[in-house]
């Protein structure tokens, strides 16, 4: 019997959205440095952008389909 997966947090949803972009922009960075950059970006993310991920996490927790949410453009160039 498979254990149901825990819903992802807002930060984890953000992490999955930007990880590959940062890894492609900075291929020489170690994984720990990428995580530090993503964490720093999350802390500096404005309320509206963070709200998108908080809402998406809330819907995922409730079991609602999150595909209908309009996606925001997340810039990681300020990393």
ROMI-979985 format. One record per residue: residue in three letters; z, y, x of N, C-alpha, C in turn. Coordinates in steps of 0.2 Angstrom, whole numbers. Layout:
REM residues N
{res ALA; n_up Z; n_north Y; n_east X; ca_up Z; ca_north Y; ca_east X; c_up Z; c_north Y; c_east X} .
...
This chain:
REM residues 79
{res UNK; n_up 0; n_north -6; n_east 4; ca_up 0; ca_north 0; ca_east 0; c_up 0; c_north 6; c_east 4} .
{res UNK; n_up -5; n_north 11; n_east 3; ca_up -5; ca_north 17; ca_east 7; c_up 0; c_north 22; c_east 5} .
{res UNK; n_up 3; n_north 25; n_east 10; ca_up 7; ca_north 31; ca_east 8; c_up 3; c_north 37; c_east 6} .
{res UNK; n_up 4; n_north 41; n_east 1; ca_up 1; ca_north 47; ca_east 0; c_up 2; c_north 52; c_east 5} .
{res UNK; n_up -4; n_north 56; n_east 7; ca_up -3; ca_north 61; ca_east 12; c_up 0; c_north 67; c_east 9} .
{res UNK; n_up 4; n_north 70; n_east 14; ca_up 8; ca_north 76; ca_east 12; c_up 2; c_north 82; c_east 11} .
{res UNK; n_up 3; n_north 86; n_east 7; ca_up -1; ca_north 92; ca_east 7; c_up -1; c_north 96; c_east 13} .
{res UNK; n_up -6; n_north 99; n_east 15; ca_up -6; ca_north 103; ca_east 21; c_up -3; c_north 110; c_east 20} .
{res UNK; n_up 0; n_north 112; n_east 25; ca_up 3; ca_north 119; ca_east 25; c_up -3; c_north 124; c_east 25} .
{res UNK; n_up -1; n_north 131; n_east 24; ca_up -6; ca_north 136; ca_east 24; c_up -8; c_north 137; c_east 32} .
{res UNK; n_up -3; n_north 136; n_east 36; ca_up -5; ca_north 137; ca_east 43; c_up -9; c_north 131; c_east 45} .
{res UNK; n_up -8; n_north 125; n_east 43; ca_up -12; ca_north 119; ca_east 45; c_up -19; c_north 120; c_east 42} .
{res UNK; n_up -20; n_north 123; n_east 36; ca_up -27; ca_north 124; ca_east 34; c_up -31; c_north 129; c_east 38} .
{res UNK; n_up -27; n_north 135; n_east 40; ca_up -30; ca_north 140; ca_east 44; c_up -32; c_north 137; c_east 51} .
{res UNK; n_up -27; n_north 133; n_east 54; ca_up -28; ca_north 129; ca_east 60; c_up -35; c_north 125; c_east 60} .
{res UNK; n_up -36; n_north 121; n_east 55; ca_up -42; ca_north 118; ca_east 54; c_up -48; c_north 122; c_east 54} .
{res UNK; n_up -48; n_north 128; n_east 50; ca_up -53; ca_north 132; ca_east 50; c_up -55; c_north 136; c_east 56} .
{res UNK; n_up -51; n_north 137; n_east 61; ca_up -52; ca_north 141; ca_east 67; c_up -52; c_north 137; c_east 73} .
{res UNK; n_up -50; n_north 131; n_east 73; ca_up -49; ca_north 127; ca_east 79; c_up -56; c_north 126; c_east 83} .
{res UNK; n_up -60; n_north 123; n_east 79; ca_up -67; ca_north 122; ca_east 82; c_up -70; c_north 128; c_east 85} .
{res UNK; n_up -70; n_north 134; n_east 81; ca_up -73; ca_north 140; ca_east 84; c_up -70; c_north 142; c_east 90} .
{res UNK; n_up -63; n_north 142; n_east 91; ca_up -60; ca_north 144; ca_east 97; c_up -62; c_north 139; c_east 103} .
{res UNK; n_up -62; n_north 133; n_east 101; ca_up -64; ca_north 128; ca_east 106; c_up -71; c_north 129; c_east 109} .
{res UNK; n_up -75; n_north 131; n_east 104; ca_up -82; ca_north 132; ca_east 107; c_up -83; c_north 139; c_east 110} .
{res UNK; n_up -79; n_north 144; n_east 108; ca_up -79; ca_north 150; ca_east 112; c_up -76; c_north 150; c_east 119} .
{res UNK; n_up -71; n_north 146; n_east 119; ca_up -67; ca_north 145; ca_east 126; c_up -67; c_north 138; c_east 128} .
{res UNK; n_up -72; n_north 135; n_east 130; ca_up -72; ca_north 128; ca_east 131; c_up -67; c_north 126; c_east 137} .
{res UNK; n_up -66; n_north 130; n_east 141; ca_up -61; ca_north 129; ca_east 147; c_up -54; c_north 129; c_east 146} .
{res UNK; n_up -52; n_north 131; n_east 140; ca_up -45; ca_north 131; ca_east 138; c_up -42; c_north 124; c_east 137} .
{res UNK; n_up -36; n_north 123; n_east 139; ca_up -32; ca_north 117; ca_east 137; c_up -30; c_north 117; c_east 130} .
{res UNK; n_up -29; n_north 111; n_east 127; ca_up -27; ca_north 111; ca_east 120; c_up -21; c_north 115; c_east 118} .
{res UNK; n_up -16; n_north 115; n_east 123; ca_up -10; ca_north 119; ca_east 122; c_up -11; c_north 127; c_east 121} .
{res UNK; n_up -16; n_north 129; n_east 126; ca_up -18; ca_north 136; ca_east 125; c_up -22; c_north 138; c_east 119} .
{res UNK; n_up -26; n_north 133; n_east 116; ca_up -29; ca_north 134; ca_east 110; c_up -24; c_north 135; c_east 105} .
{res UNK; n_up -19; n_north 131; n_east 104; ca_up -14; ca_north 131; ca_east 99; c_up -10; c_north 137; c_east 100} .
{res UNK; n_up -9; n_north 140; n_east 106; ca_up -5; ca_north 146; ca_east 106; c_up -9; c_north 152; c_east 104} .
{res UNK; n_up -16; n_north 152; n_east 105; ca_up -20; ca_north 157; ca_east 102; c_up -21; c_north 157; c_east 95} .
{res UNK; n_up -21; n_north 151; n_east 92; ca_up -22; ca_north 150; ca_east 85; c_up -15; c_north 153; c_east 82} .
{res UNK; n_up -9; n_north 151; n_east 85; ca_up -3; ca_north 153; ca_east 82; c_up -2; c_north 161; c_east 82} .
{res UNK; n_up -5; n_north 164; n_east 88; ca_up -4; ca_north 171; ca_east 88; c_up -9; c_north 174; c_east 83} .
{res UNK; n_up -15; n_north 171; n_east 82; ca_up -19; ca_north 174; ca_east 77; c_up -16; c_north 174; c_east 70} .
{res UNK; n_up -13; n_north 168; n_east 68; ca_up -10; ca_north 167; ca_east 62; c_up -4; c_north 172; c_east 61} .
{res UNK; n_up 0; n_north 174; n_east 66; ca_up 5; ca_north 179; ca_east 66; c_up 2; c_north 186; c_east 64} .
{res UNK; n_up -4; n_north 187; n_east 67; ca_up -7; ca_north 194; ca_east 66; c_up -11; c_north 194; c_east 60} .
{res UNK; n_up -12; n_north 189; n_east 57; ca_up -17; ca_north 189; ca_east 51; c_up -14; c_north 193; c_east 45} .
{res UNK; n_up -19; n_north 197; n_east 42; ca_up -16; ca_north 202; ca_east 37; c_up -14; c_north 198; c_east 31} .
{res UNK; n_up -11; n_north 201; n_east 26; ca_up -8; ca_north 198; ca_east 20; c_up -13; c_north 195; c_east 16} .
{res UNK; n_up -19; n_north 199; n_east 15; ca_up -24; ca_north 196; ca_east 11; c_up -27; c_north 190; c_east 13} .
{res UNK; n_up -28; n_north 189; n_east 20; ca_up -31; ca_north 183; ca_east 23; c_up -26; c_north 177; c_east 23} .
{res UNK; n_up -20; n_north 179; n_east 24; ca_up -15; ca_north 174; ca_east 24; c_up -14; c_north 171; c_east 17} .
{res UNK; n_up -14; n_north 176; n_east 12; ca_up -14; ca_north 174; ca_east 5; c_up -19; c_north 169; c_east 3} .
{res UNK; n_up -25; n_north 169; n_east 6; ca_up -30; ca_north 164; ca_east 4; c_up -27; c_north 157; c_east 6} .
{res UNK; n_up -25; n_north 157; n_east 12; ca_up -22; ca_north 150; ca_east 14; c_up -16; c_north 148; c_east 11} .
{res UNK; n_up -12; n_north 153; n_east 9; ca_up -6; ca_north 151; ca_east 5; c_up -8; c_north 148; c_east -2} .
{res UNK; n_up -13; n_north 152; n_east -5; ca_up -15; ca_north 149; ca_east -12; c_up -18; c_north 143; c_east -11} .
{res UNK; n_up -22; n_north 142; n_east -6; ca_up -26; ca_north 135; ca_east -5; c_up -21; c_north 130; c_east -4} .
{res UNK; n_up -15; n_north 131; n_east 0; ca_up -10; ca_north 126; ca_east 1; c_up -6; c_north 125; c_east -5} .
{res UNK; n_up -5; n_north 130; n_east -9; ca_up -2; ca_north 129; ca_east -16; c_up -6; c_north 124; c_east -20} .
{res UNK; n_up -12; n_north 126; n_east -21; ca_up -17; ca_north 122; ca_east -25; c_up -17; c_north 114; c_east -23} .
{res UNK; n_up -17; n_north 114; n_east -16; ca_up -17; ca_north 107; ca_east -13; c_up -11; c_north 103; c_east -15} .
{res UNK; n_up -5; n_north 107; n_east -15; ca_up 1; ca_north 103; ca_east -16; c_up 1; c_north 101; c_east -23} .
{res UNK; n_up -2; n_north 105; n_east -28; ca_up -2; ca_north 104; ca_east -35; c_up -7; c_north 99; c_east -37} .
{res UNK; n_up -11; n_north 97; n_east -32; ca_up -17; ca_north 92; ca_east -33; c_up -23; c_north 95; c_east -36} .
{res UNK; n_up -24; n_north 102; n_east -36; ca_up -29; ca_north 105; ca_east -39; c_up -35; c_north 105; c_east -34} .
{res UNK; n_up -41; n_north 105; n_east -36; ca_up -47; ca_north 105; ca_east -32; c_up -47; c_north 112; c_east -29} .
{res UNK; n_up -48; n_north 113; n_east -22; ca_up -48; ca_north 120; ca_east -19; c_up -55; c_north 122; c_east -17} .
{res UNK; n_up -60; n_north 118; n_east -19; ca_up -67; ca_north 119; ca_east -17; c_up -69; c_north 126; c_east -21} .
{res UNK; n_up -66; n_north 127; n_east -27; ca_up -68; ca_north 133; ca_east -31; c_up -66; c_north 140; c_east -28} .
{res UNK; n_up -61; n_north 140; n_east -23; ca_up -58; ca_north 146; ca_east -20; c_up -64; c_north 149; c_east -16} .
{res UNK; n_up -65; n_north 156; n_east -16; ca_up -69; ca_north 159; ca_east -12; c_up -67; c_north 159; c_east -5} .
{res UNK; n_up -71; n_north 157; n_east 0; ca_up -69; ca_north 157; ca_east 7; c_up -69; c_north 164; c_east 10} .
{res UNK; n_up -64; n_north 165; n_east 14; ca_up -64; ca_north 172; ca_east 18; c_up -67; c_north 171; c_east 25} .
{res UNK; n_up -69; n_north 176; n_east 27; ca_up -72; ca_north 175; ca_east 34; c_up -66; c_north 177; c_east 39} .
{res UNK; n_up -65; n_north 172; n_east 43; ca_up -59; ca_north 172; ca_east 48; c_up -62; c_north 174; c_east 55} .
{res UNK; n_up -60; n_north 179; n_east 57; ca_up -63; ca_north 181; ca_east 64; c_up -58; c_north 179; c_east 69} .
{res UNK; n_up -60; n_north 176; n_east 74; ca_up -56; ca_north 174; ca_east 79; c_up -58; c_north 177; c_east 86} .
{res UNK; n_up -62; n_north 182; n_east 85; ca_up -64; ca_north 186; ca_east 91; c_up -59; c_north 190; c_east 95} .
{res UNK; n_up -54; n_north 191; n_east 91; ca_up -48; ca_north 195; ca_east 94; c_up -43; c_north 191; c_east 97} .
{res UNK; n_up -45; n_north 185; n_east 98; ca_up -40; ca_north 180; ca_east 101; c_up -39; c_north 182; c_east 108} .
